[in-house]
Amino acid sequence: MTKLRTGFAFTLLALLTVLLIGWNLQHLITSTATQPGMAALLWSQSYLPRIIVALVAGAALGLCGLLAQLVLKNPLAEPATLGIASGAQLGTTLALFASVTPWVTQSFAMAGGFITTAMIYALSRHRGMSPLTLLLTGMVMGLFCSALQNGLVLFHHEQMQSLFIWNSGNLAQNDWSVVTQLLPMLVAVTVLILFSARALALLKLSDEVVDSLGGNSRLYRLFALGLMALLAAWTVSQVGLISFVGLFAPQIIRLFPRLSFKRGLLLGMAFGAGLLLFCDQLALFAEAFNWQISAGNITAIIGIPLMLLIIVKARFPHPPALGSTAVKVIILPKTAKVFLLLTLLGVSFLAFTLTHASHGWLISLGDPYDLRWPRSLMAVGCGGLLASAGVILQRLTSNPLASPEVLGINSGAACAVVLLLVLMPSASALLLFPVAALGAMISLGIIILFAINASDQTPKILLVGTALGSFSLALITLFLASGAPNSSVIISWLSGSTWGATPQKALAAIVGLGVSLPISLLFTRWLTLLPLGRTVASSRGLSLRGSTTLLIIWCAALSAGATLLLGPMSFVGLLAPQAARYLGIYRFGHALWVSVICGALLMLAADFIGRLVMWPFQVPAGIVAVSLGAPALLGLLYRRR
């Protein structure tokens, strides 16, 4: 029955693809009827190369997904979810801005992909190949690479629109150059894998069994992972970022357990090629009606439901505890608060007054103070709001890895705001907050709906949040690639820039933080009982549904307020509560105060560093926070309990 349904699905996909190709070709002919010879020229130099590129890139990505899941034994592994594609994308972007030759561009892409792959493999080996650790590492690397890329884009406005289109996975062609560069690489990697099929097929077994049979499991895994990184980076350098094609192919192969390793690889490549061709023809069909969408956008949108389905059906082990849970420093809460407050005041004084003059750096209480106090106070307020949301989310989900950034809550709020700004560029500021809160609430509500009742709740909450973050990022890329007139302003906001800070925004952030703290403290009893388990909380008279709903709404409001003012990019909501845990402060009331101070300090320091590191240019605070926070989070994941 399964084979019959699969065969029907394949047939339907092939039929729809053929129909789309025919319709698009007919549209090409009719639209150029008044220009003799134009249809033939477009067919030979644009339409046919586009079809071949879709087939070759789809086959390459399908093969990459098969190799990733074979090596890492993870049903969610593929170049996009592991961050490998983001590393290659960053390398390609660096090369494009440097205006180097195509071969150097591809070298940059491969370097980015290999560096990301090496980091993921090293961390995963240390943590025993945990699926959750892999996905979290990939998410962190993806955010880190995206932050650096957004920073580059802000300093190269003239190439912004073309870079958005390329990043979205647009397969439009104007010659055969991509085919001539991508096809030989796919053939070479495929041949190498087929010649090594007997050894690689052993990777379906455990390492101990492979080694007992005379094989070298470590060598086989490194070989397959290296080929996967090479092919993924090469593909990204040619066609941009196309997500989730590599997620579909292995799921199809699992429907045919009796297939040999070689036949499974070829079938997975064929399905990946057909899927990407269908998505690209669908995008071309939409263009005829002036709908600006790319194949990469479509694969991301249809891939997220598949990823959610895999997460819901699969069972995952609980994540490894962060290294910070092994407390090495015990400080009394009052001492910690005083010390952190003094540090915050000292950094604030420097942020307000330190300026650069013709003869060097100096302390000034004149014009620089008037210009800087709004942005510094806004950073303090937003950092505190994110830290508050992080503390509450970690208690609500009993998960030390939960935060507005990791769970995709900030991304949901940002996606809603970007959609509103694209549709209504002159939207009122009063309308932005409820829209951002609605986006954050929808994201958090979906996470709770999918994962809160699962027996393996903790990993599924994180995985569903990662999927939602990817979905929101795909939608944001789609909106920006459509040519929004205020793209540069949106990118600056998405990067966490404080350039547009005003006294009104600064006061809003500080007042919001001041009002939110006593309200958050009202939930102390709830957030003390919920981590003890649903049974204990219910036995103490706590209404689980009512308390969870109110806490979701409150976290959405906190996240929406911070995201609206400072953008979605930071790890403050995760790192600030971890700092409190490292100091040995666990009681909710004390942990909230210390986390808020740490969050404010982190964002203020990020804004301060962003003003100094590339003076006279300024790096957005969000990019600095991610650049500093990503290595810190990777270090926490690497440390054992």
N, C-alpha and C positions, 0 to 999 in steps of 0.2 A: 504493500500500500504506500509506503514511504517513497519507494522508487517511482511508483506511478505518479504521485504528486510532484516529485522533483522533476520527472520528465515533462510533465504538463507545464510546470513553472518555466523550465528551460525553453520549451516550445513557445510559450506565450511571450517570453522575453525576446526571443529571436524574431517572432512575428512582429511585435511592436517596433523593434529596432529597424526591421526592413521597411515597415510602413513609414516610419519617421524619415528614414533615408530617402525614400521615394518622394515623400511630401516636400522635404527640404530641397531636393534636387529640382522638383517641379517649380517651387517658389523661386529658386535661383534662375531658372530658364525664363520664367514669366517676368521677373523683375528686371531682366537685362534684354528683353525682346527688342527694344529700340536701339540697342548698341550691338551691331554685328561683331561676332567674334569674342565678345566679353564673357559670355557664358562658358565657352570652351577654355578661355584663359583662367577664369575663376575656378573651374572644375580641376584643371591640371595643376594649378599653383596654390590653391587654397583649400578647396573642398576635399579632394582626394587625399592630399597630405594630412588634413585634419582627421580623416577617418583612420588612416594608418597610424598616426600618432596616438589616437585614442586606443587602438588595439594594442600597440606596443607598450604604451605606458600602463594600461590596465593589466596586461600580462605581467609586466615587471612588478607592479604593486601587489598583485595576487601572489606571485612567487615570494616576494618579501614577507608577506603575512604568513605564508606557509612555513618559511624558514624561521621566522621569529617565534611562532608558537611551537614549532618542533624543538627549538633550542631551549626556550625558556619555560616550556610546559605551562603556558598561561593562555587561557582562551580569549583574553582581551589584548594580547600582544600584537602590535603591528607598528610600522614606522611612526605614524602620527601619535598614537597613544603613548609610545615610549619616548617621545621627544626627539627622536632621531631626525625626523623630517624638519622639525623646528631648528635643530642645529645646522642642518644642511642649508636651510632657508636663510639663516643668519649669515653663514659663510658666503652664500651667493649674493646677498644684499651688500655685504662689505665689498665684494669684488665689483659689483655694478657701480657703486658710488666711487670706487677708485678708478673706474674706466679702464680696466685691464682687458687683455685678450680673452677670447672664449675659453681657451685651455686653462688659463689662470683662474678664471671664474669657476670652472669645474673642479679645479684643485682646491679652491677655497671651500666649495660645497662639500667635497669629500672629507676635507679636514674637519669641518664642523660636524659632519655626520659621525666620523670615527671617534672624535673626542667625546661626543655625547654617548655613543655606544660603549666606549671604554668605561666611562663613569657609571653607566647603568649596570654593566656587567659586573664591575668590581663591587658595587654596593649590593647587587642581588646575590652574588656568591657569598658575600659576608653575611647576608640575612637569610640564606637558604632558599633563594629563588621565590620568596613569598609573592604571590600575585599582587597583593595590595602594595607591597613595597615597590614593586616594579612600576605600577601605575602612578603612585605618588611621586616617585623619582622622575618619571616621564613628565608628569604635570609640572613639577618644580622646574625641570630643565626647559620645558616649553614656555612657561611664564618668564623665566630668566632670559631666554633667547628673544621672546617677543618684546620684553622691556628694552633690551639693547637695540633691537630693530626699530622700535618706535622712536627711540632717541636719535638714531641715524636719520630717520624720515623727517623729524622736526628740523634738522639742519640741512635738509635737501628738499625744499618745498617743490622745486621745479620738476622733480621726478616722482612726486607723491602719487599722482593718479595712475601712472603706468605701473608703479610698484604694487598698488592695491589690486589692479587687474591681474597682474602676474601672480600675486599671492593667493588670489581666489581660485587659481587652477583653471584659468581660461585657456582653451586649447586652440584658439584661432591661429591659423598659419598663413604665411605669405610666400613660402617656398618649401623646399625639401630638406633644409639644413637640420631641423630637429630630428627628422627620420634618420638621416645619415649618421647622426651622432648617437641616437638612443638605441637603434636596432642592433648595431654591432655589439654594444655592451650587453644587451639582453641575451643575444645569441651566445656570447662568450661565457657569461655566468651560467646560463642554462646548460651548456655543454660540460662545464666543470662540475656542476651538481649532478648531472646524469652519470658522468664517469665515476663520481664518488657516491653514487646512490646506495651501494651496498653498505658502505660504512655509515653514511648518514641515517639510513633506515634504523640502525641500532639505537639511535638517540631516542626512539620511542620507549626504550627500556630504561631502567634506572642506571645510574653511573656505575654502581657496584656490579650489575650484571654485565654491562658492556666491558668493563675492565676484566672481569673473570673470563670473558670469551676471547681475551687477547687483544681487545681494542684499547684505544686511548680516548676516553670520553671527553677529557678536557680539550685535547687537540681537535677532535671532531666538532665540538661546540664552537670553539674559537674560529675554526675554518668556516663553518656555516654562518656564524654571526658576522664575520668579516665580509663575506660575500653579500649578505643581506644589507649591511651598512653601505657597502660600495654601490650596489644597485639602487638602493633607496636614495642616496645622496645624488647620484648621477641623474636619476629621474626627476628629483626636485629641481635640480639646476636647469633642466630642460623645460619642464611644464609647470613649475610652481608646486604649491602645497595642495595635494589631493588626499583627503582623509578617508579612511574606513573601507577602501576597496580591499585592502589586505585583511580586513576583519571578516568580510563575507566569504572569501574563497575557502578558508579552512573549515568554516561551518558547513559548506556544501560537501567537502571531502568526507566529513564525519558521517554523512548519510550513506556512504558507500564503504563500510569497514573492510570489505574483502578486496578492495583495490590494492594493487601493488604500489610500492612507494613511487616508482617512476610514473605510472599511470595517474596516480593521485596528483603529483606535481603538474603534469600536463593538463589534467582536467581543471585544477585550480587556476592555472594560468589562462586557460580558455574562458573560464567563467569570469575572471577579473577583466579580461579583454572585452568580453561581451557586455559586462555591466557598465564599464566606463564608456564604451561606444554608445550604449543606450542613453546614459546620462548626458553625454555631450550632444547627441542628436536632439534630446529633449530640450537642452539649453538653446540649441540653434533654432528649434521650433519656437521657443518662447521669444527669441530675438525678433522673429517676424512680426510679433505683436507688441514690440517695443518694451518687452520685459527683460531687463538687464540681469541675467543670472548666468553663472558659469557651471561647468561640470563639477568643479570642486565644491561649489556651494550645494549642489544637489546631492552628491555623495555624502557630504557631512550631514545634511538634513535627514536623509533616509538611513544613514548609518547609526545615528543616535538611538532610534527605537530598537535596532538590533542589539546595540550595546546594552541598553536597559534590559532587554529580554534575556541576554546572556547573564547579566548580573542577578536578575531575579531568580532564574532557574538554577544557577550554579551555587555551590556551597564553598565558602571561603573561610580559611582559618582566621582567627582574630589577629589583628596587627601586632607586631612587636612593640613593646613599650618604648617610648622615647628615652634616650639616655638621661634626660633631665629628671626622670622620675626617681632615679637613684640619687637622692639628695646628698650633696657633698658639702653644702654650706647651710648652716642653720642660723638664721638671724631673727631676732624678735621682730614682730610686725611693726611696732612703734619705731624701732631703730631703722628698719628698712624704709619706712615712709619718710622719716626725717632725712636720711641720707639721700634718697632719690629726689625728694623735693629740693634739697640744696643743689644737687646736680642739675636738676631741671632749671632752677633759677640761674645758675651759672651759665649754662648753655644759652638760656634765653637772653641774658645780658649780652653775650657775644653775638648772638644772632641779630639782636636789635641794633648793635652799635658798631661792630667791626666792619670797616670799609677799606677799599683800596684807593689810594691816592697816587699821584705821579711819583712820589718818593717812597712808596711802600705802603704797608698796612698800618692803620691807626684806628683808635677808638673815637667815635664822633657821636655827639648827641643832637646833631642838627638834622639836615635833610634826610640822611640815610635812615635815621630812627623813624621819621614820619613815613617813609616808604616801606619799611620792613616790618613794623609791628603788626600790620594787618595780616601779612602772609605767615608770619611766625605764629601768631595767635590762632590762625585758621588751621595750621598744621598741628598745633597742640590740641585744639578741640577735636579735630577729626581723628587724630591718633587715639585720644581717650575714648571716643565713641566706638571705634573699631575694637579696641581692647575690651570694652564692656561687652560688646556683642560676642567676642571670642570666649570670654569667661562663661557667659550664660550658655552658649552653644556647647561648650565642653561639658558643662554640668548636665545640660538637658539630654545630650546624647551619650553621656558617660564615655566620652571619647576624647583623649588628649590631643588628637590630631584635628579636631573640628575647629573651623573658623569660617568667617564670611568669605574669605578668599578660596579656601580649599573646597568648600561645599558649593561653590558657584553662586552664592547669594549676591555678592558684589557684581558678578558678571550678569546676573539676571536683572539687577537694577540698572546697570549700565546699558544693557541691550534695550530695555524699555525706554530709557532716556534718549538713546541714539535714534531709535525708531521715531520717537516724537519729534526730535530736532530735524530729522530728514523729511518727515511729512509736514511739519510746521516749524520752519526755521526761526520764526519770530515768536515762538511759544512763550507765554508768560512764565516768569520764575515761580509764581505761585502754583502753576500747574505741574512743574517738574517734580516737586517732592512727592505728591500722591502717586504720580506715574512711576517714579523710582521705587517707592514703597510697595506698590502693586507688583512690580517685577520681582523684587526681593521676596515678597510674600509667596508668589507663585512658585519660585524656585525652591524655597524652603518647604512649602506645602507638598510639592512633588516628592522631595526627598523623604519626608515623613510618611507619605502615602506608600511609597515603594518599599521602604526599609525598616520602618519603626517596629513592625510586628514580626520581623524575621528573627529566627533563632541566632543567626550570625549577623546581628544587627549592626555592630560596629563597623566591620569592613564594608558592608553594603551601603551604609550611609555615605561613606567616603567615596565609594565607586560611583554611586548615583550622582553625587555632587560633582565629581570629575566629569562625568558624561554631560551634565547640564552646563558646566562651564565651557566645555568644547562646543556644545550646541549654540550657546550665546555668542561665543567668539565667531563661529561660522556666520551667524546672522549679522553681527556687527561688520564683518568683512564684506558681506553681501551689500549692506546698506552703503558702506563707504565706497565700494567699487562702482556703485550706481551713479557716482558723480555728484554727490551732495555739495552744494556751494560752500558750505562751512566745514569742509573736511579737515582743514588744518586746525580749526578751533576744536573740533571733536577729538582729533588725535592728541592735541595738547592736553585736553581734559582727561582722556583715557590714560595718558601717561602720568597723571598725578601732579600736574603743574599747579604751582601757586602763583603764577604770573598775574592771573586775573583777580587776585585777592583784593577786596575792598574792606574798609572799616565795617560796613554793614555785614558782609559775609563772615568776617572775623568774629564780630560780636554774636552773630547767629550761632557759630560753632561753639563758642565759649558758653553762651547761655544754654544752648542745647545740651552740652556736657554737664553743666551745673544742674539743670533740671532733671536730666536722665539718671544721675547718680542716686539721689534719694528714692526715685521710683524703682530702680534696679534693686536697691536694698530691701524694698518691700517684698521681693520674691525670695528672700533668704531662706525661709522655711521650706518652700517648694524645692529650691535648688540644693538644699541639704538632704531632703528625702529622696528625690528622684535618682541620684546616683546609687542609692542603696538597693534599687530594684523596684519593679512595678508592684510586686506583691507587698513589700514592706511599705511602700508609699501609700498603697490603697488601704492597708490595715491601719494606717495612722490617720485615715479620714481624708486623704488627698484625692480630689477628683482628677484622674489622669487626663481625660479628654479636655476638660476645661482648662487645667493648668498648662497642658502642652499647647493648646490653641493660643492662649494669652501670651505665652513665652515666644511662640513663633511670630505672632504679630509684633511683639516688642523688639525682638531681634531684627525683624525686617525693617522696623522704623529706624533703629540705630544704624543699621547698615546703609539704608537708603539715605539718611542724612549725611553720613560721612562720604558716601559715594557721590552724592550730588554735588558736594562742595569740592572734593579733592580727587574724584575719579576712583576707579575700582582697583588700581594696581598697587598692592603692597602685601607684605606678610605680617603686618603689625598685629592683626587679630589673632594670629597663631603664636607669634613669638613673645608677645607681652605676657600672656598667661603662663607660658613656659618659663619666663624669667621669674615670675612669682613662685612657681613650683620649685625652681632651682634654689630659691632662697628659703625653701622649707615652709612656705605659707600656703595652707590648704583650706582653712575656714573661709567660707564664701565672702563674708564681709571684708575681712582683711585682704583676701586675694583680689577682690574687686578693686579696692583702693590702690594696692600696689601695681596691679596690672594696668590700671588707667594711667598712673604716673609713668610707668615704663613705656606704654604706648605713646603718650604725649612726648616723652623724651626721644623715642625712636624716630617719630615723624619730624620733630623739630631738628634733630641731628641730621636727618636725611635732607631736609630743606637747606640747612646750613652748609652741608657738604656740597650739595648741588650748586650752590652759589659760588663756591670756592674752587672746585676741582678743575673747571675749565674756564676760569675767569679770562676775559669779560663775558663769555657765554655762560648760560645757566642750564643745568640739567634738571629736569623735573624731579620733584621729591619722590614721586612714586617709583620712578626708574631707579633712583638711588636706593630706595627702601628694598625693592626687589633684588637689586644687585648685591646688597649686603645681606638680605634675609635668606636668599636662596642657598648660598653656601652654608649659612648657619643651620637651616633646616636639613640640608643634606648631611651635615655633621651630626645632628641629633638623630637622624634615621640610621646613621652608620654605627653609632655607639650602641653597645649591648647593654642590656639591663644590669 
